[in-house]
Amino acid sequence: MTLPSAGETAAQADPPEEIKAIPVRHPGRWLAAVVVLVLFAMLVHTLVTNPRFEWNVVWSYFLSRRVLDGLAITILLTVVCMVIGIVLGVILAVMRLSANPLLSGSSWVYIWFFRGTPVLVQLLVWFNLAFLYPKISLGVPFGPSWLTANANNLITPIAAAILGLGLNEGAYMSEIVRAGILSVEHGQGEAAQALGMARGLTMRRIILPQAMRVIIPPTGNETISMLKTSSLASVITVTELLYAVQLIYSVNFKTIPLLIVASIWYLIVTSVLTVGQYYVERYYARGAARELPLTPRQRVWRYLTTFHAPPPGPVLPPSAGSGR
């Protein structure tokens, strides 16, 4: 029998020491946070203490009837033009991917023209369309006309704005939709055709639902851009939000306060659109990720409860089990 040595006995008696994990210090983060807080405090201070901002004038006109009417027209232009742009974009994208050279070529020409000319020029052309076509007729091509209307009565300023913005948006949306369709694996379309599904049914049931994950983010960006681009309609006398405040400050000369009013409303509507886009993206992310992205409330809760080391998964408050 061999007796253990003194060194072996001591090693068996003393367990190994626990590893003490020392958290990594990030002084740069704290320094950057301090700099940001100081700059933010300076911004708040100048906004509050500078009397030239005239916040009393801002709040007196913020809910005025003329401003709200302009806001309503801005929202109307945004919604209608985006609907036109999305529908037209899907049609043009499908045409661009068609094997028919006439369809794909005409789609390419449309996109080339409307993306290559400024939207302001397009608005002015539609507004002055009566100079080129005083009468607009509906009937058989190269044959008799059934209905004829005066172009000045038919193409009103708001109609010209809808046509100019909507048709221009369709060119950009077509490229977004085309990118989403091309992101779907080509074999899925072939499998659907092998099962006897028509091309249109395959596009509606298989291709487009999967392409939405790629289409939604840039579409949300285009919607926010359309909200601000609608201000160009002021050059053709459409009384949207910007033109409404311009009419007001042309009388009382309160230029900066009225522009602040318009900016605040643009920021409010943009924030609403951003939140809506987030939830739409979250909806179409189902099945593509192991865990859905956190909702804004869940994200705030995570930051409040685990500031230093947030967990990889969603952290729900006790009453937020539904994820809303």
C-alpha positions as CSV (number, residue, x, y, z in Angstrom):
1,M,0.0,0.0,0.0
2,T,1.4,3.4,-1.0
3,L,0.7,6.3,1.2
4,P,0.0,9.8,-0.4
5,S,2.7,12.3,-0.1
6,A,2.3,15.5,1.9
7,G,1.8,17.6,-1.3
8,E,-1.0,15.4,-2.5
9,T,-2.7,15.4,0.8
10,A,-2.6,19.3,0.9
11,A,-4.0,19.5,-2.6
12,Q,-6.9,17.2,-1.7
13,A,-7.6,19.1,1.5
14,D,-7.6,22.7,-0.1
15,P,-10.3,23.2,-2.8
16,P,-9.3,25.5,-5.7
17,E,-10.1,29.1,-5.2
18,E,-13.2,30.6,-7.0
19,I,-12.5,32.7,-10.0
20,K,-13.4,36.3,-9.3
21,A,-14.8,37.9,-12.4
22,I,-14.0,41.6,-12.6
23,P,-16.4,43.5,-14.8
24,V,-14.8,45.4,-17.7
25,R,-14.8,49.1,-17.1
26,H,-16.1,51.4,-19.8
27,P,-15.0,55.0,-18.9
28,G,-15.5,56.1,-22.5
29,R,-19.2,55.3,-22.3
30,W,-19.7,57.4,-19.2
31,L,-17.6,60.3,-20.7
32,A,-19.8,60.2,-23.9
33,A,-22.9,60.1,-21.8
34,V,-21.8,63.1,-19.8
35,V,-21.0,65.0,-23.0
36,V,-24.4,64.2,-24.5
37,L,-26.2,65.3,-21.3
38,V,-24.3,68.6,-21.2
39,L,-25.2,69.3,-24.9
40,F,-28.8,68.3,-24.2
41,A,-28.9,70.7,-21.2
42,M,-27.5,73.5,-23.3
43,L,-30.1,72.9,-26.0
44,V,-32.9,72.9,-23.4
45,H,-31.5,76.0,-21.8
46,T,-31.4,78.0,-25.1
47,L,-34.9,76.9,-26.1
48,V,-36.3,78.0,-22.7
49,T,-34.4,81.2,-22.1
50,N,-34.2,82.7,-25.6
51,P,-37.3,85.0,-25.9
52,R,-37.0,85.2,-29.7
53,F,-38.6,81.7,-30.0
54,E,-41.8,83.2,-28.8
55,W,-43.3,80.0,-27.3
56,N,-46.5,81.8,-26.4
57,V,-47.1,82.5,-30.1
58,V,-46.3,78.8,-30.9
59,W,-48.8,77.4,-28.5
60,S,-51.5,80.0,-29.5
61,Y,-51.3,78.8,-33.1
62,F,-50.6,75.1,-32.4
63,L,-54.3,74.1,-32.4
64,S,-55.6,76.8,-34.6
65,R,-58.2,75.9,-37.2
66,R,-56.0,76.9,-40.2
67,V,-53.1,74.8,-39.0
68,L,-55.2,71.8,-38.3
69,D,-56.9,72.0,-41.7
70,G,-53.4,72.1,-43.3
71,L,-52.4,69.1,-41.2
72,A,-55.4,67.2,-42.4
73,I,-54.6,67.9,-46.1
74,T,-51.0,66.8,-45.4
75,I,-52.1,63.5,-43.9
76,L,-54.6,63.0,-46.8
77,L,-51.9,63.6,-49.4
78,T,-49.6,61.2,-47.6
79,V,-52.1,58.4,-47.3
80,V,-53.6,58.7,-50.8
81,C,-50.2,59.0,-52.5
82,M,-48.7,56.1,-50.6
83,V,-51.6,53.9,-51.5
84,I,-51.2,54.8,-55.2
85,G,-47.4,54.3,-54.9
86,I,-47.7,50.9,-53.3
87,V,-50.3,49.6,-55.7
88,L,-48.5,51.0,-58.7
89,G,-45.1,49.7,-57.3
90,V,-46.3,46.2,-57.0
91,I,-47.7,46.2,-60.6
92,L,-44.5,47.7,-62.0
93,A,-42.3,45.3,-60.0
94,V,-44.2,42.3,-61.4
95,M,-44.0,43.8,-64.9
96,R,-40.2,44.3,-64.4
97,L,-39.7,40.7,-63.5
98,S,-41.9,39.4,-66.4
99,A,-40.4,37.3,-69.2
100,N,-42.3,39.5,-71.7
101,P,-39.8,42.1,-73.0
102,L,-42.5,44.6,-73.7
103,L,-43.8,44.5,-70.1
104,S,-40.4,44.6,-68.5
105,G,-39.2,47.3,-70.9
106,S,-42.1,49.6,-70.4
107,S,-41.8,49.2,-66.6
108,W,-38.1,50.1,-66.8
109,V,-38.9,53.2,-68.9
110,Y,-41.5,54.3,-66.4
111,I,-39.1,53.9,-63.5
112,W,-36.3,55.6,-65.4
113,F,-38.4,58.6,-66.3
114,F,-40.1,59.3,-62.9
115,R,-36.9,58.7,-60.9
116,G,-34.8,60.8,-63.3
117,T,-36.9,64.0,-63.1
118,P,-37.4,66.1,-60.0
119,V,-40.7,65.6,-58.2
120,L,-41.1,69.4,-58.1
121,V,-41.0,69.5,-61.9
122,Q,-43.6,66.8,-62.1
123,L,-45.9,68.7,-59.8
124,L,-45.6,71.8,-62.0
125,V,-46.3,69.8,-65.2
126,W,-49.4,68.3,-63.8
127,F,-50.6,71.6,-62.4
128,N,-50.1,73.2,-65.9
129,L,-51.4,70.2,-67.9
130,A,-54.2,72.3,-69.4
131,F,-51.6,74.1,-71.4
132,L,-50.8,70.9,-73.3
133,Y,-54.2,69.3,-73.2
134,P,-57.0,71.8,-72.7
135,K,-59.6,69.0,-73.1
136,I,-59.3,65.5,-71.6
137,S,-61.4,62.9,-73.3
138,L,-62.4,59.3,-72.5
139,G,-63.4,56.9,-75.3
140,V,-62.1,54.4,-77.8
141,P,-58.4,54.9,-78.7
142,F,-58.1,56.7,-82.0
143,G,-61.9,56.6,-82.2
144,P,-64.9,58.5,-80.8
145,S,-64.9,60.1,-77.4
146,W,-67.6,59.3,-74.8
147,L,-66.7,61.9,-72.2
148,T,-64.9,65.2,-72.5
149,A,-63.9,67.5,-69.6
150,N,-62.1,70.8,-69.2
151,A,-58.6,70.1,-67.9
152,N,-58.6,73.1,-65.6
153,N,-61.7,71.8,-63.9
154,L,-60.5,68.2,-63.8
155,I,-56.9,68.8,-62.6
156,T,-57.4,70.8,-59.5
157,P,-54.3,71.7,-57.4
158,I,-54.9,68.8,-55.0
159,A,-55.5,66.4,-57.9
160,A,-52.2,67.6,-59.5
161,A,-50.4,67.0,-56.1
162,I,-51.9,63.5,-55.8
163,L,-50.9,62.6,-59.4
164,G,-47.4,64.1,-59.1
165,L,-46.6,62.6,-55.8
166,G,-48.3,59.2,-56.3
167,L,-46.9,58.5,-59.7
168,N,-43.4,59.5,-58.6
169,E,-43.7,57.3,-55.5
170,G,-44.8,54.3,-57.6
171,A,-41.4,54.3,-59.4
172,Y,-39.5,54.1,-56.1
173,M,-41.9,51.6,-54.6
174,S,-41.4,49.3,-57.6
175,E,-37.7,48.9,-56.9
176,I,-38.5,48.2,-53.2
177,V,-41.0,45.6,-54.1
178,R,-38.7,44.1,-56.7
179,A,-35.9,43.8,-54.1
180,G,-38.3,42.0,-51.7
181,I,-39.5,39.6,-54.4
182,L,-35.9,38.8,-55.4
183,S,-35.0,38.1,-51.7
184,V,-37.4,35.1,-51.6
185,E,-35.7,31.9,-52.6
186,H,-36.4,31.1,-56.3
187,G,-37.0,27.4,-55.5
188,Q,-40.2,28.3,-53.7
189,G,-41.8,29.7,-56.8
190,E,-40.7,26.6,-58.8
191,A,-42.2,24.3,-56.1
192,A,-45.5,26.2,-56.3
193,Q,-45.6,25.9,-60.1
194,A,-44.9,22.2,-59.7
195,L,-48.0,21.9,-57.6
196,G,-50.0,23.6,-60.4
197,M,-50.3,27.1,-58.8
198,A,-50.7,29.9,-61.3
199,R,-48.1,32.7,-61.3
200,G,-50.5,35.3,-59.8
201,L,-51.6,32.9,-57.0
202,T,-48.0,32.0,-56.3
203,M,-47.2,35.7,-56.0
204,R,-50.1,36.4,-53.6
205,R,-49.8,33.4,-51.4
206,I,-46.1,32.5,-51.3
207,I,-43.8,35.2,-52.6
208,L,-45.2,38.5,-51.4
209,P,-46.0,37.4,-47.8
210,Q,-42.3,36.4,-47.4
211,A,-41.0,39.4,-49.2
212,M,-42.9,41.7,-46.8
213,R,-40.0,41.4,-44.3
214,V,-37.8,43.1,-46.8
215,I,-40.4,45.5,-48.2
216,I,-41.8,46.9,-44.9
217,P,-38.8,48.8,-43.5
218,P,-38.0,50.9,-46.7
219,T,-41.8,51.4,-47.2
220,G,-42.1,52.9,-43.8
221,N,-39.2,55.1,-44.6
222,E,-40.9,56.2,-47.9
223,T,-44.1,57.0,-46.0
224,I,-42.2,59.3,-43.6
225,S,-40.5,60.8,-46.6
226,M,-43.8,61.3,-48.4
227,L,-45.2,63.1,-45.3
228,K,-42.4,65.7,-45.7
229,T,-42.3,65.7,-49.5
230,S,-46.0,66.7,-49.5
231,S,-44.8,70.2,-48.4
232,L,-43.7,70.7,-52.1
233,A,-47.4,70.9,-53.0
234,S,-47.3,74.4,-51.5
235,V,-45.8,75.6,-54.8
236,I,-49.0,74.7,-56.6
237,T,-51.2,76.4,-54.0
238,V,-52.3,73.3,-52.1
239,T,-52.9,74.6,-48.5
240,E,-51.2,71.8,-46.7
241,L,-49.4,72.2,-43.3
242,L,-46.4,74.2,-44.5
243,Y,-48.4,76.5,-46.8
244,A,-51.0,77.1,-44.1
245,V,-48.4,78.4,-41.7
246,Q,-46.8,80.4,-44.5
247,L,-50.1,82.2,-45.1
248,I,-50.3,83.0,-41.4
249,Y,-46.8,84.4,-41.0
250,S,-47.1,86.4,-44.2
251,V,-49.7,88.5,-42.3
252,N,-48.3,88.6,-38.7
253,F,-44.6,88.2,-39.6
254,K,-44.1,85.6,-36.8
255,T,-42.0,83.4,-39.2
256,I,-39.9,81.4,-36.7
257,P,-42.8,80.6,-34.3
258,L,-45.1,79.4,-37.1
259,L,-42.3,77.3,-38.6
260,I,-41.8,75.7,-35.2
261,V,-45.5,74.9,-35.1
262,A,-45.2,73.1,-38.5
263,S,-42.1,71.3,-37.3
264,I,-43.7,70.0,-34.1
265,W,-46.7,68.6,-36.0
266,Y,-44.4,66.9,-38.5
267,L,-42.5,65.4,-35.6
268,I,-45.7,64.2,-34.0
269,V,-47.0,62.5,-37.1
270,T,-43.6,61.0,-37.9
271,S,-43.4,59.5,-34.5
272,V,-46.8,57.9,-34.9
273,L,-45.8,56.5,-38.3
274,T,-42.5,55.2,-36.8
275,V,-44.4,53.3,-34.0
276,G,-46.8,51.9,-36.5
277,Q,-43.9,50.7,-38.7
278,Y,-42.3,49.0,-35.7
279,Y,-45.4,46.9,-35.0
280,V,-45.9,46.0,-38.7
281,E,-42.2,44.9,-38.9
282,R,-42.7,42.9,-35.6
283,Y,-45.8,41.2,-37.1
284,Y,-44.0,40.1,-40.2
285,A,-41.0,38.9,-38.2
286,R,-43.0,36.0,-36.9
287,G,-41.4,32.7,-38.1
288,A,-38.2,34.4,-39.2
289,A,-36.7,34.9,-35.8
290,R,-36.6,32.8,-32.6
291,E,-37.9,35.7,-30.6
292,L,-39.9,38.6,-31.6
293,P,-38.4,42.1,-31.2
294,L,-39.3,43.8,-28.0
295,T,-42.2,46.3,-28.0
296,P,-41.3,49.9,-26.9
297,R,-42.8,49.2,-23.4
298,Q,-40.8,46.0,-23.0
299,R,-37.7,47.8,-24.1
300,V,-38.2,50.6,-21.6
301,W,-38.8,48.0,-18.9
302,R,-35.7,46.1,-19.8
303,Y,-33.6,49.3,-19.6
304,L,-35.1,50.2,-16.2
305,T,-34.6,46.7,-14.6
306,T,-31.3,45.6,-16.3
307,F,-29.4,48.7,-17.1
308,H,-25.9,47.2,-17.0
309,A,-26.4,43.7,-18.4
310,P,-29.7,43.3,-20.3
311,P,-30.6,39.7,-21.0
312,P,-30.7,38.4,-24.6
313,G,-34.4,37.6,-24.5
314,P,-37.4,39.9,-23.8
315,V,-37.9,40.9,-20.2
316,L,-41.6,41.3,-19.5
317,P,-43.1,43.2,-16.5
318,P,-45.6,41.1,-14.5
319,S,-48.6,42.6,-16.3
320,A,-47.1,42.6,-19.9
321,G,-47.4,38.9,-20.7
322,S,-49.4,39.7,-23.8
323,G,-46.5,41.7,-25.4
324,R,-48.6,44.8,-25.8
